[in-house]
């Protein structure tokens, strides 16, 4: 999408972000529904303990992925609320505008690039 230079989001851009967020949400909800159905329908007997362990490992990986997706769903819904409240492209840390190119790449972001870089630096120093 071609973005207008203004920091404010116009109606066309708002519709674009709304459609993008709704598409992401729809995909995630569909995937989680499929996982639930798959887990309900799977009732297997495993004569070999190795097969059982492999199945459990794959299932745990799937559950971890779905948990991450659940968190992303919350972020998407929050972004949709911010879009309606006209605070979608305002950094929660410093109050500056978040660049539209950043929002296009990461539609659920709540931080401008400068604040995100500071956050990542803090995380790095805490890990050391």
Secondary structure, 3 states (H helix, E strand, C coil): CCCCCCCCCCHHHHHHHHHHHHHHHHHHHHHHHHHHHHHHHCCCCCCCHHHHHHHHHHHHHHHHHHHHHHHHHHHHHHHHHHHHCCCCCECCCCCCECCHHHHHHCCCCCCCHHHHHHHHHHHHHHHC
